[in-house]
Amino acid sequence: MERSPAPTIQKRRIDSIDLFKGIAIIVIAWKHTIHPQCLDLVNVSSLFFIISGIFIKDEPFLPFLRKKIRTILVPFLFFYLLSYLARIVFYIGHHRTLCGFDWGILWDLFTISDKAHYLSVNIPLWFLVCLFVMEIIFWGLNRILKETKARTYVLLTIIAVLYLFFETIENWRTPLMLNTAIECLPYFIMGNLFGLAISHYLIEATRPRFFIAVISIVLFTALQYLPFDISVLPLFKSLSLFMALLAMLSYVEGNQSVIARFVRTFGESSLLIMGVHVIILAPLQPIATAITGSSNLLAGAIALTLTLLVIYLLIPVVNKYIPWAVGKKK
């Protein structure tokens, strides 16, 4: 019996996904300052796990590992150490001394914890640790199942099993966020199974895109008001939001307006923004608060705008002089 191979991913960039990543990374930065409560309705990081699952390639382990070290682990270590140095500078600026500084936070990475956000040096970097571990786990699953005709059904069964034992996994105490990587693996799997097909369909479709967007938004809203809460609901909410946003963004695929180019640039540089936005926000938030006179939504919006502007100016500099810091080659 012939076995169907695992789907291969083409390298062609999908513009609506770059726009999607741009919006998502801006929301993540906004959530780390004063922001509207509606931004807390979904874990935006889950959308990045879905997108990451779309573009993983099937390849031998050593080339795969070398690439992931270059594109995830090296950038993580760079931003982690940079953030540690920034914390020292901020502490001196605030206290005029290093007495009392917690030097041990550098080793948070090796803490055995049941919580995802224990990297106090730079909290958003938990995503990169989690993604690195998750991709290694998925590589193993994919190599086992890549020539199996029932690959899709087996992966969906794995998702069902993970949610069956969700509370147990959530309460594990593990190093390097192994528990969180396993807990978030369903997003990655769903992206790998269906993300590319959905993206291509939405780009090529015409009238159905509008109905898909409306239905997805209605579904997302309905899931918010269910009278019960089960572990799998965040997955359905993230998938419905993914569909809604991608359907709307497919209308501007290839758009060259100033706003589209601005957002696209952030999407293509989401790793840099993930790594530095907290460092830049730290001194700019008090400035924004002083401008508005209080810690309100306007102060948060000003801090976000200034942070994005600084990062926008940093992007070409980093890409030219230290591309390895964001997982790129010269």
C-alpha positions as CSV (number, residue, x, y, z in Angstrom):
1,M,0.0,0.0,0.0
2,E,1.3,3.4,-0.9
3,R,1.7,5.9,1.9
4,S,1.1,9.6,1.4
5,P,4.1,11.8,2.5
6,A,3.8,14.6,5.0
7,P,3.0,17.9,3.3
8,T,5.9,19.9,2.3
9,I,6.0,23.7,2.9
10,Q,7.1,26.0,0.1
11,K,9.3,29.0,1.0
12,R,7.1,31.6,-0.8
13,R,6.1,34.3,1.7
14,I,2.4,34.8,2.3
15,D,2.0,38.5,2.6
16,S,-1.2,38.3,4.7
17,I,0.6,36.2,7.3
18,D,3.4,38.8,7.5
19,L,0.6,41.4,8.1
20,F,-1.0,39.0,10.6
21,K,2.3,38.7,12.5
22,G,2.7,42.4,12.4
23,I,-0.6,43.0,14.1
24,A,-0.1,40.2,16.6
25,I,3.3,41.4,17.7
26,I,2.0,45.0,18.1
27,V,-0.8,43.6,20.3
28,I,1.8,41.7,22.4
29,A,3.8,44.9,22.9
30,W,0.6,46.8,23.8
31,K,-0.3,44.1,26.3
32,H,2.9,44.8,28.2
33,T,1.9,48.4,28.8
34,I,-1.5,50.0,29.8
35,H,-4.0,48.5,27.3
36,P,-7.7,48.0,26.7
37,Q,-9.2,45.0,28.5
38,C,-10.4,43.6,25.2
39,L,-6.8,42.7,24.4
40,D,-6.8,40.1,27.1
41,L,-9.6,38.0,25.5
42,V,-7.1,35.7,23.8
43,N,-3.5,34.6,24.3
44,V,-1.9,36.2,21.3
45,S,1.2,34.0,21.7
46,S,-1.1,31.1,20.6
47,L,-1.5,32.7,17.2
48,F,2.3,32.7,16.8
49,F,2.4,29.0,17.7
50,I,-0.2,28.4,14.9
51,I,1.8,30.4,12.4
52,S,5.1,28.6,13.5
53,G,3.4,25.3,12.8
54,I,2.7,26.3,9.2
55,F,6.3,26.7,8.1
56,I,8.1,23.9,9.9
57,K,10.0,21.7,7.4
58,D,10.6,18.0,7.4
59,E,14.4,17.5,7.3
60,P,17.1,15.4,9.0
61,F,17.6,16.1,12.7
62,L,21.1,17.7,12.6
63,P,20.3,20.3,9.9
64,F,17.0,20.9,11.7
65,L,18.7,21.4,15.1
66,R,21.4,23.7,13.6
67,K,18.7,25.9,12.0
68,K,16.6,26.1,15.2
69,I,19.7,26.9,17.3
70,R,20.5,29.7,14.8
71,T,17.0,31.1,14.4
72,I,15.6,30.6,18.0
73,L,18.2,29.7,20.6
74,V,20.9,32.2,19.6
75,P,18.5,35.1,19.4
76,F,17.0,34.0,22.7
77,L,20.4,34.0,24.5
78,F,21.3,37.4,22.9
79,F,18.1,39.1,24.1
80,Y,18.2,37.3,27.5
81,L,21.7,38.6,28.3
82,L,20.9,42.0,26.8
83,S,17.8,42.2,29.1
84,Y,19.9,41.2,32.1
85,L,22.3,44.0,31.4
86,A,19.4,46.4,30.9
87,R,17.9,45.3,34.3
88,I,21.2,46.2,36.0
89,V,21.2,49.6,34.3
90,F,17.6,50.3,35.3
91,Y,18.3,49.2,38.9
92,I,21.2,51.6,39.1
93,G,19.2,54.4,37.6
94,H,16.4,53.9,40.1
95,H,18.4,53.1,43.3
96,R,21.8,54.7,42.5
97,T,23.4,51.5,43.8
98,L,23.6,47.8,43.0
99,C,23.0,46.8,46.7
100,G,20.0,44.6,46.8
101,F,20.0,43.7,43.1
102,D,19.0,40.1,42.6
103,W,21.9,38.7,40.6
104,G,20.3,35.2,40.7
105,I,17.5,36.1,38.2
106,L,20.0,35.3,35.4
107,W,19.4,31.6,36.3
108,D,15.6,31.8,36.1
109,L,16.0,29.9,32.8
110,F,16.9,26.7,34.7
111,T,14.2,27.1,37.4
112,I,11.9,24.1,37.7
113,S,8.5,25.7,37.7
114,D,4.9,25.0,36.8
115,K,4.4,28.5,35.5
116,A,5.1,29.7,31.9
117,H,6.1,33.2,32.7
118,Y,9.0,32.8,35.1
119,L,11.7,34.5,33.0
120,S,11.7,37.6,35.1
121,V,14.8,38.9,33.2
122,N,12.5,39.5,30.2
123,I,9.1,37.8,30.5
124,P,8.1,37.6,26.7
125,L,11.2,35.5,26.0
126,W,9.4,32.5,27.5
127,F,7.8,32.2,24.0
128,L,11.2,31.4,22.4
129,V,12.2,28.8,25.0
130,C,8.8,27.2,24.6
131,L,8.9,27.3,20.8
132,F,12.4,25.7,20.7
133,V,11.3,22.8,22.9
134,M,8.0,22.5,21.0
135,E,9.6,22.3,17.6
136,I,11.9,19.5,18.7
137,I,8.9,17.5,20.1
138,F,7.0,18.0,16.9
139,W,10.1,17.0,14.8
140,G,10.0,13.7,16.5
141,L,6.3,13.2,16.0
142,N,6.5,14.3,12.4
143,R,9.4,11.9,11.6
144,I,7.4,9.0,13.1
145,L,4.2,9.9,11.2
146,K,5.5,11.5,8.0
147,E,4.9,8.4,5.8
148,T,1.8,7.3,7.7
149,K,-1.5,7.7,5.7
150,A,-3.4,8.3,9.0
151,R,-1.0,11.2,10.0
152,T,-3.7,13.8,10.3
153,Y,-5.9,11.5,12.4
154,V,-3.1,10.5,14.7
155,L,-2.1,14.1,15.3
156,L,-5.7,15.1,16.1
157,T,-5.8,12.2,18.5
158,I,-2.7,13.4,20.2
159,I,-4.4,16.8,20.6
160,A,-7.4,15.1,22.2
161,V,-5.2,13.2,24.6
162,L,-3.3,16.3,25.6
163,Y,-6.6,18.1,26.5
164,L,-7.8,15.0,28.3
165,F,-4.8,15.3,30.6
166,F,-4.6,19.1,30.4
167,E,-4.8,19.9,34.1
168,T,-2.1,17.3,34.9
169,I,0.2,18.8,32.3
170,E,-0.5,22.3,33.4
171,N,0.5,21.5,37.0
172,W,3.8,19.7,36.1
173,R,7.0,21.3,37.4
174,T,9.5,21.1,34.6
175,P,12.7,22.9,33.5
176,L,12.9,24.8,30.2
177,M,9.1,25.0,30.0
178,L,8.6,21.5,28.8
179,N,5.1,21.5,30.4
180,T,4.2,24.7,28.6
181,A,5.6,23.4,25.3
182,I,3.4,20.3,25.6
183,E,0.4,22.3,26.7
184,C,0.7,24.6,23.7
185,L,1.5,21.9,21.2
186,P,-2.1,21.6,19.9
187,Y,-1.8,25.2,18.4
188,F,1.4,24.2,16.6
189,I,-0.2,21.0,15.3
190,M,-3.3,22.7,14.0
191,G,-1.2,25.3,12.2
192,N,0.8,22.5,10.6
193,L,-2.2,20.5,9.5
194,F,-4.4,23.2,8.2
195,G,-2.7,26.6,8.3
196,L,-1.1,26.6,4.9
197,A,-4.2,25.3,3.1
198,I,-6.4,27.9,4.8
199,S,-4.0,30.7,3.9
200,H,-3.9,29.7,0.2
201,Y,-7.7,29.2,0.1
202,L,-8.3,32.7,1.6
203,I,-5.9,34.3,-0.9
204,E,-7.5,32.7,-3.9
205,A,-11.2,32.9,-2.7
206,T,-13.3,35.9,-3.4
207,R,-16.8,36.1,-2.0
208,P,-16.4,33.3,0.7
209,R,-13.7,35.3,2.5
210,F,-16.3,37.8,3.8
211,F,-18.5,35.0,5.1
212,I,-15.6,33.2,6.6
213,A,-14.5,36.4,8.4
214,V,-18.1,37.1,9.7
215,I,-18.7,33.5,10.8
216,S,-15.3,33.3,12.6
217,I,-15.9,36.6,14.4
218,V,-19.4,35.4,15.5
219,L,-17.9,32.1,16.7
220,F,-15.1,33.8,18.6
221,T,-17.6,36.1,20.3
222,A,-19.9,33.2,21.1
223,L,-17.1,31.3,22.7
224,Q,-16.4,34.2,25.0
225,Y,-19.9,34.0,26.5
226,L,-20.3,30.2,27.0
227,P,-21.6,29.5,30.5
228,F,-18.9,26.9,31.1
229,D,-15.1,26.8,30.7
230,I,-13.2,23.7,29.4
231,S,-9.5,23.4,28.6
232,V,-10.0,23.1,24.8
233,L,-11.9,26.4,24.5
234,P,-8.7,28.6,24.1
235,L,-7.7,26.5,21.1
236,F,-11.1,27.0,19.4
237,K,-11.0,30.8,20.2
238,S,-7.5,31.1,18.8
239,L,-8.4,29.2,15.7
240,S,-11.6,31.3,15.1
241,L,-9.6,34.5,15.6
242,F,-6.9,33.2,13.3
243,M,-9.5,32.5,10.6
244,A,-11.2,35.9,11.0
245,L,-8.0,38.0,10.9
246,L,-6.5,36.0,8.0
247,A,-9.7,36.3,6.0
248,M,-9.8,40.1,6.5
249,L,-6.1,40.5,5.8
250,S,-6.4,38.5,2.6
251,Y,-8.2,41.5,1.1
252,V,-5.0,43.5,1.4
253,E,-2.5,40.9,0.2
254,G,0.3,42.7,-1.5
255,N,-1.1,46.2,-0.5
256,Q,1.7,48.8,-0.6
257,S,0.1,51.6,1.5
258,V,2.1,53.3,4.2
259,I,0.2,51.5,6.9
260,A,0.5,48.1,5.2
261,R,4.3,48.5,4.7
262,F,4.7,49.6,8.4
263,V,2.8,46.6,9.7
264,R,4.5,44.2,7.3
265,T,7.9,45.4,8.5
266,F,6.9,44.5,12.0
267,G,5.6,41.2,10.9
268,E,8.9,40.4,9.2
269,S,10.8,41.6,12.3
270,S,8.6,40.0,15.0
271,L,11.6,38.3,16.7
272,L,13.3,41.6,17.3
273,I,10.2,43.1,18.7
274,M,9.6,40.1,20.9
275,G,13.1,40.5,22.3
276,V,13.5,44.2,22.9
277,H,10.1,45.8,23.4
278,V,10.0,45.4,27.2
279,I,13.5,46.9,27.5
280,I,12.4,49.9,25.5
281,L,9.0,50.3,27.1
282,A,10.5,50.4,30.6
283,P,12.0,54.0,30.4
284,L,9.3,55.2,27.9
285,Q,6.3,54.3,30.0
286,P,7.1,56.8,32.8
287,I,7.7,59.5,30.1
288,A,4.3,58.8,28.6
289,T,2.7,58.9,32.0
290,A,4.3,62.2,32.7
291,I,2.9,63.6,29.4
292,T,-0.7,62.5,30.2
293,G,-0.5,63.2,33.9
294,S,-1.7,59.7,34.9
295,S,-1.4,56.0,34.1
296,N,-4.2,55.7,31.6
297,L,-4.9,54.2,28.2
298,L,-3.6,57.3,26.5
299,A,-0.3,56.9,28.3
300,G,-0.1,53.3,27.2
301,A,-0.8,54.2,23.6
302,I,1.9,56.9,23.7
303,A,4.4,54.5,25.2
304,L,3.5,51.9,22.6
305,T,3.9,54.4,19.7
306,L,7.3,55.6,20.9
307,T,8.5,52.0,21.4
308,L,7.4,51.0,18.0
309,L,9.1,54.0,16.5
310,V,12.4,53.2,18.2
311,I,12.1,49.6,17.1
312,Y,11.3,50.7,13.5
313,L,14.5,52.7,13.4
314,L,16.4,49.7,14.9
315,I,15.3,47.1,12.4
316,P,17.6,48.1,9.5
317,V,20.5,48.6,11.9
318,V,20.1,45.1,13.4
319,N,19.5,43.4,10.1
320,K,22.7,45.0,8.6
321,Y,25.2,44.7,11.5
322,I,24.0,41.9,13.8
323,P,21.6,39.7,11.7
324,W,22.5,36.7,13.7
325,A,20.8,38.3,16.7
326,V,17.4,37.8,14.9
327,G,18.2,34.5,13.3
328,K,19.1,35.8,9.9
329,K,22.2,35.3,7.7
330,K,24.2,38.1,6.1
